[in-house]
């Protein structure tokens, strides 16, 4: 079994603690904007569906970037090179 170095877990909890909320809020805001578009253009439910999809995509991109950035900082602070970086 691989031993891992002790991490600064309070910092990781702070970095990752709100990711689910960010994702949900992005999807909800996208859905609300899509709903408003539905009401304005009378294209129901197309605007709502597109809004939720675009909001969810934006939330996922935000989540991905945050995880990559945090992991890169972790790896560099422990002297390792992140897997997505070239030598």
DSSP file (Angstrom, degrees, kcal/mol; ACC not computed):
  #  RESIDUE AA STRUCTURE BP1 BP2  ACC     N-H-->O    O-->H-N    N-H-->O    O-->H-N    TCO  KAPPA ALPHA  PHI   PSI    X-CA   Y-CA   Z-CA
    1    1 A X              0   0    0      0, 0.0     2,-0.3     0, 0.0     0, 0.0   0.000 360.0 360.0 360.0 138.6    0.0    0.0    0.0
    2    2 A X        -     0   0    0      1,-0.0     2,-0.4     0, 0.0     0, 0.0  -0.582 360.0-140.1 -79.5 129.9    1.3    3.4   -0.9
    3    3 A X        -     0   0    0     -2,-0.3     2,-0.4     0, 0.0    -1,-0.0  -0.722  16.0-152.5 -88.1 139.2    2.0    5.8    1.9
    4    4 A X        -     0   0    0     -2,-0.4     2,-0.1     3,-0.0     3,-0.1  -0.850  19.3-110.1-111.4 149.3    1.0    9.4    1.4
    5    5 A X        -     0   0    0     -2,-0.4     2,-0.1     1,-0.1    73,-0.0  -0.441  45.8 -93.6 -71.4 147.5    2.6   12.4    3.0
    6    6 A X        -     0   0    0     -2,-0.1     2,-0.2     1,-0.1    -1,-0.1  -0.393  47.4-149.8 -62.7 137.5    0.4   14.2    5.5
    7    7 A X        -     0   0    0     -2,-0.1     2,-1.8    -3,-0.1     3,-0.2  -0.619  26.2-105.2-106.7 166.7   -1.5   17.0    3.9
    8    8 A X    >>  +     0   0    0     -2,-0.2     4,-1.5     1,-0.2     3,-0.8  -0.610  46.5 177.7 -86.8  76.1   -2.7   20.3    5.2
    9    9 A X  H 3>  +     0   0    0     -2,-1.8     4,-2.6     1,-0.3     5,-0.2   0.781  70.0  59.4 -62.6 -32.6   -6.3   19.0    5.3
   10   10 A X  H 3> S+     0   0    0      1,-0.2     4,-1.9     2,-0.2    -1,-0.3   0.907 107.9  48.1 -61.8 -36.1   -7.9   22.2    6.8
   11   11 A X  H <> S+     0   0    0     -3,-0.8     4,-2.1     2,-0.2    -2,-0.2   0.884 111.2  50.3 -68.4 -37.5   -6.7   24.1    3.8
   12   12 A X  H  X S+     0   0    0     -4,-1.5     4,-2.7     2,-0.2     5,-0.3   0.889 108.6  51.9 -67.2 -38.9   -8.0   21.4    1.4
   13   13 A X  H  X S+     0   0    0     -4,-2.6     4,-2.0     1,-0.2    -1,-0.2   0.914 111.0  48.3 -63.1 -41.0  -11.4   21.5    3.2
   14   14 A X  H  < S+     0   0    0     -4,-1.9     4,-0.4    -5,-0.2    -2,-0.2   0.890 114.4  46.2 -65.2 -38.5  -11.5   25.2    2.7
   15   15 A X  H  < S+     0   0    0     -4,-2.1    -2,-0.2     1,-0.2    -1,-0.2   0.882 125.6  28.5 -72.3 -38.1  -10.5   24.9   -1.0
   16   16 A X  H >< S+     0   0    0     -4,-2.7     3,-1.3     1,-0.1     4,-0.4   0.563  96.1  90.5-100.5 -10.2  -13.0   22.1   -1.8
   17   17 A X  T 3< S+     0   0    0     -4,-2.0     4,-0.2    -5,-0.3     3,-0.2   0.784  93.2  38.2 -61.6 -31.5  -15.8   22.7    0.6
   18   18 A X  T 3> S+     0   0    0     -4,-0.4     4,-2.5    -3,-0.2    -1,-0.3   0.339  84.7 100.1-104.3   7.8  -17.8   25.0   -1.6
   19   19 A X  H <> S+     0   0    0     -3,-1.3     4,-2.2     1,-0.2     5,-0.2   0.902  83.6  49.0 -63.9 -41.6  -17.4   23.3   -4.9
   20   20 A X  H  > S+     0   0    0     -4,-0.4     4,-2.4     1,-0.2    -1,-0.2   0.901 112.0  49.3 -63.5 -40.3  -20.7   21.5   -4.8
   21   21 A X  H  > S+     0   0    0     -4,-0.2     4,-2.6     2,-0.2     5,-0.2   0.903 109.4  52.0 -66.1 -40.9  -22.5   24.7   -3.9
   22   22 A X  H  X S+     0   0    0     -4,-2.5     4,-2.2     2,-0.2    -2,-0.2   0.918 110.9  48.1 -60.1 -43.3  -20.8   26.6   -6.7
   23   23 A X  H  X S+     0   0    0     -4,-2.2     4,-2.1     2,-0.2    -2,-0.2   0.929 113.3  46.8 -63.3 -46.3  -21.8   24.0   -9.2
   24   24 A X  H  X S+     0   0    0     -4,-2.4     4,-2.4     1,-0.2    -2,-0.2   0.893 112.2  49.9 -64.9 -40.4  -25.5   24.0   -8.0
   25   25 A X  H  X S+     0   0    0     -4,-2.6     4,-2.9     2,-0.2     5,-0.3   0.903 109.0  52.1 -66.3 -40.5  -25.6   27.8   -8.0
   26   26 A X  H  X S+     0   0    0     -4,-2.2     4,-2.2    -5,-0.2    -1,-0.2   0.922 112.4  45.2 -62.1 -43.1  -24.3   28.0  -11.6
   27   27 A X  H  X S+     0   0    0     -4,-2.1     4,-2.4    28,-0.2    29,-0.2   0.897 114.3  49.3 -66.7 -39.6  -26.9   25.5  -12.8
   28   28 A X  H  X S+     0   0    0     -4,-2.4     4,-2.5     2,-0.2    -2,-0.2   0.910 111.6  47.7 -67.0 -42.6  -29.7   27.3  -10.9
   29   29 A X  H  X S+     0   0    0     -4,-2.9     4,-2.6     2,-0.2     5,-0.2   0.918 112.8  49.4 -65.0 -42.6  -28.7   30.8  -12.2
   30   30 A X  H  X S+     0   0    0     -4,-2.2     4,-2.3    -5,-0.3    22,-0.3   0.910 111.8  49.2 -60.6 -42.2  -28.5   29.4  -15.8
   31   31 A X  H  X S+     0   0    0     -4,-2.4     4,-2.4    20,-0.3    -2,-0.2   0.894 110.8  49.6 -64.3 -40.3  -31.9   27.8  -15.3
   32   32 A X  H  X S+     0   0    0     -4,-2.5     4,-2.4     2,-0.2    -2,-0.2   0.919 111.5  48.0 -65.7 -43.4  -33.4   31.0  -14.0
   33   33 A X  H  X S+     0   0    0     -4,-2.6     4,-2.1     1,-0.2    -1,-0.2   0.892 112.1  50.4 -64.6 -37.8  -32.0   33.0  -16.9
   34   34 A X  H  X S+     0   0    0     -4,-2.3     4,-2.3    -5,-0.2    14,-0.4   0.887 108.8  52.2 -64.4 -39.0  -33.3   30.4  -19.3
   35   35 A X  H  X S+     0   0    0     -4,-2.4     4,-2.2    12,-0.2    -2,-0.2   0.917 108.9  49.7 -62.7 -43.6  -36.7   30.6  -17.6
   36   36 A X  H  X S+     0   0    0     -4,-2.4     4,-2.1     1,-0.2    -1,-0.2   0.892 110.1  51.2 -62.2 -38.9  -36.7   34.4  -18.1
   37   37 A X  H  X S+     0   0    0     -4,-2.1     4,-2.7     2,-0.2     5,-0.3   0.889 107.6  53.4 -64.4 -39.3  -35.8   33.9  -21.7
   38   38 A X  H  X>S+     0   0    0     -4,-2.3     4,-1.8     1,-0.2     5,-0.7   0.925 109.9  47.5 -58.7 -45.7  -38.7   31.4  -22.0
   39   39 A X  H  <5S+     0   0    0     -4,-2.2    -2,-0.2     1,-0.2    -1,-0.2   0.882 115.3  44.9 -65.1 -39.2  -41.1   34.0  -20.6
   40   40 A X  H  <5S+     0   0    0     -4,-2.1    -2,-0.2     1,-0.2    -1,-0.2   0.900 126.6  27.4 -73.0 -41.6  -39.8   36.8  -22.9
   41   41 A X  H  <5S-     0   0    0     -4,-2.7    -2,-0.2    -5,-0.2    -1,-0.2   0.478  97.3-127.6-102.7  -3.8  -39.7   34.8  -26.2
   42   42 A X  T  <5 +     0   0    0     -4,-1.8    -3,-0.2    -5,-0.3    -4,-0.1   0.927  67.3 130.5  55.0  49.9  -42.5   32.2  -25.5
   43   43 A X    > < -     0   0    0     -5,-0.7     3,-2.1    -6,-0.2     4,-0.4   0.004  47.3-162.2-117.1  26.5  -40.2   29.3  -26.3
   44   44 A X  T 3   +     0   0    0     -6,-0.4    -9,-0.0     1,-0.3     0, 0.0  -0.202  62.6   7.3 -55.4 138.4  -40.9   27.2  -23.2
   45   45 A X  T 3> S+     0   0    0    -11,-0.0     4,-2.4     0, 0.0    -1,-0.3  -0.853 111.9  78.0 -98.5  17.6  -39.2   24.9  -22.1
   46   46 A X  H <> S+     0   0    0     -3,-2.1     4,-2.6     1,-0.2     5,-0.2   0.898  96.1  48.9 -59.9 -44.1  -36.2   25.3  -24.5
   47   47 A X  H  > S+     0   0    0     -4,-0.4     4,-2.6     1,-0.2   -12,-0.2   0.897 111.4  49.8 -63.4 -41.2  -34.7   28.3  -22.7
   48   48 A X  H  > S+     0   0    0    -14,-0.4     4,-2.5     2,-0.2     5,-0.2   0.930 112.4  47.0 -63.5 -45.8  -34.9   26.6  -19.4
   49   49 A X  H  X S+     0   0    0     -4,-2.4     4,-2.2     1,-0.2    -2,-0.2   0.939 115.6  44.7 -62.4 -47.8  -33.2   23.4  -20.7
   50   50 A X  H  X S+     0   0    0     -4,-2.6     4,-2.8    -5,-0.2     5,-0.2   0.886 112.4  53.1 -64.7 -38.1  -30.5   25.4  -22.4
   51   51 A X  H  X S+     0   0    0     -4,-2.6     4,-2.7    -5,-0.2   -20,-0.3   0.918 110.4  46.0 -63.3 -44.3  -30.0   27.6  -19.4
   52   52 A X  H  X S+     0   0    0     -4,-2.5     4,-2.6   -22,-0.3    -1,-0.2   0.906 114.4  48.7 -65.3 -40.9  -29.5   24.6  -17.0
   53   53 A X  H  X S+     0   0    0     -4,-2.2     4,-2.2    -5,-0.2    -2,-0.2   0.932 114.8  43.6 -65.5 -45.2  -27.2   22.9  -19.5
   54   54 A X  H  X S+     0   0    0     -4,-2.8     4,-2.5     2,-0.2    -2,-0.2   0.903 115.5  48.7 -67.6 -40.4  -25.1   26.1  -20.0
   55   55 A X  H  X S+     0   0    0     -4,-2.7     4,-2.4    -5,-0.2   -28,-0.2   0.906 111.8  49.3 -64.2 -41.8  -25.1   26.9  -16.3
   56   56 A X  H  X S+     0   0    0     -4,-2.6     4,-2.4   -29,-0.2    -2,-0.2   0.883 110.9  50.2 -64.2 -38.8  -24.1   23.3  -15.4
   57   57 A X  H  X S+     0   0    0     -4,-2.2     4,-2.5     2,-0.2    -2,-0.2   0.929 111.1  48.1 -64.7 -44.9  -21.3   23.4  -18.0
   58   58 A X  H  X S+     0   0    0     -4,-2.5     4,-2.2     1,-0.2    -2,-0.2   0.897 112.1  50.4 -62.3 -40.0  -20.0   26.7  -16.5
   59   59 A X  H  X S+     0   0    0     -4,-2.4     4,-2.4     2,-0.2    -2,-0.2   0.897 110.4  49.1 -64.3 -40.8  -20.2   25.2  -13.0
   60   60 A X  H  X S+     0   0    0     -4,-2.4     4,-2.9     2,-0.2    -2,-0.2   0.907 110.2  50.3 -66.2 -41.6  -18.3   22.1  -14.1
   61   61 A X  H  X S+     0   0    0     -4,-2.5     4,-2.5     2,-0.2     5,-0.2   0.917 111.7  48.8 -62.2 -42.6  -15.5   24.2  -15.8
   62   62 A X  H  X S+     0   0    0     -4,-2.2     4,-2.1     2,-0.2    -2,-0.2   0.921 112.4  48.5 -61.4 -44.7  -15.2   26.2  -12.6
   63   63 A X  H  X S+     0   0    0     -4,-2.4     4,-2.3     2,-0.2    -2,-0.2   0.923 112.1  48.7 -60.6 -46.6  -15.0   23.1  -10.5
   64   64 A X  H  X S+     0   0    0     -4,-2.9     4,-2.5     1,-0.2     5,-0.2   0.925 111.5  48.6 -61.6 -46.9  -12.4   21.5  -12.8
   65   65 A X  H  X S+     0   0    0     -4,-2.5     4,-2.5     1,-0.2    -1,-0.2   0.890 111.3  50.5 -62.8 -39.3  -10.2   24.6  -12.8
   66   66 A X  H  X S+     0   0    0     -4,-2.1     4,-2.5    -5,-0.2     5,-0.2   0.922 111.7  47.2 -65.2 -43.7  -10.4   24.9   -9.0
   67   67 A X  H  X S+     0   0    0     -4,-2.3     4,-2.6     2,-0.2     5,-0.2   0.929 113.8  47.3 -64.3 -45.2   -9.4   21.3   -8.5
   68   68 A X  H  X S+     0   0    0     -4,-2.5     4,-2.2     1,-0.2    -2,-0.2   0.923 113.8  48.0 -62.6 -44.1   -6.5   21.5  -11.0
   69   69 A X  H  X S+     0   0    0     -4,-2.5     4,-1.9    -5,-0.2    -2,-0.2   0.921 114.3  45.8 -63.3 -44.5   -5.2   24.8   -9.5
   70   70 A X  H  X S+     0   0    0     -4,-2.5     4,-2.2     1,-0.2    -2,-0.2   0.904 113.3  48.9 -67.4 -41.9   -5.4   23.4   -5.9
   71   71 A X  H  X S+     0   0    0     -4,-2.6     4,-2.8     2,-0.2    -1,-0.2   0.873 109.1  53.3 -66.3 -36.3   -3.8   20.1   -6.8
   72   72 A X  H  X S+     0   0    0     -4,-2.2     4,-2.3    -5,-0.2    -1,-0.2   0.910 110.0  47.9 -64.0 -41.4   -0.9   21.9   -8.6
   73   73 A X  H  X S+     0   0    0     -4,-1.9     4,-1.9     2,-0.2    -2,-0.2   0.903 112.7  49.6 -64.7 -40.7   -0.3   24.0   -5.5
   74   74 A X  H  X S+     0   0    0     -4,-2.2     4,-1.3     2,-0.2    -2,-0.2   0.937 112.3  46.8 -62.1 -47.9   -0.3   20.9   -3.4
   75   75 A X  H  <>S+     0   0    0     -4,-2.8     5,-2.8     1,-0.2     3,-0.2   0.898 113.1  48.2 -64.3 -41.0    2.1   19.0   -5.6
   76   76 A X  H ><5S+     0   0    0     -4,-2.3     3,-0.7     1,-0.2    -1,-0.2   0.840 109.4  52.9 -70.9 -31.3    4.5   22.0   -5.9
   77   77 A X  H 3<5S+     0   0    0     -4,-1.9    -1,-0.2     1,-0.2    -2,-0.2   0.752 112.1  46.4 -74.1 -22.1    4.5   22.5   -2.1
   78   78 A X  T 3<5S-     0   0    0     -4,-1.3    -1,-0.2    -3,-0.2    -2,-0.2   0.341 119.7-109.1 -99.2   5.3    5.4   18.8   -1.6
   79   79 A X  T < 5S+     0   0    0     -3,-0.7     2,-0.3     1,-0.3    -3,-0.2   0.597  78.8 122.4  81.8  10.8    8.1   18.9   -4.2
   80   80 A X      < -     0   0    0     -5,-2.8     2,-0.5    -6,-0.2    -1,-0.3  -0.703  61.3-121.8-102.9 158.0    6.2   16.8   -6.8
   81   81 A X        -     0   0    0     -2,-0.3     6,-0.1    -3,-0.1    -9,-0.0  -0.847  31.1-113.6 -98.7 134.6    5.3   17.7  -10.3
   82   82 A X    >   -     0   0    0     -2,-0.5     3,-1.6     1,-0.1   -10,-0.1  -0.330  23.2-121.5 -64.4 147.0    1.7   17.7  -11.3
   83   83 A X  T 3  S+     0   0    0      1,-0.3    -1,-0.1     3,-0.0    -2,-0.0   0.747 109.5  56.8 -64.3 -24.3    0.7   15.0  -13.9
   84   84 A X  T 3  S+     0   0    0    -16,-0.1     2,-0.3     2,-0.1    -1,-0.3   0.504  92.2  87.1 -87.6  -2.2   -0.6   17.6  -16.4
   85   85 A X  S <  S-     0   0    0     -3,-1.6     2,-0.2     2,-0.0    -4,-0.0  -0.752  76.1-127.7 -97.8 145.0    2.7   19.5  -16.5
   86   86 A X              0   0    0     -2,-0.3    -4,-0.1     1,-0.1    -2,-0.1  -0.575 360.0 360.0 -87.3 153.4    5.5   18.6  -18.9
   87   87 A X              0   0    0     -2,-0.2    -1,-0.1    -6,-0.1    -2,-0.0   0.465 360.0 360.0 -70.9 360.0    9.1   18.1  -17.7
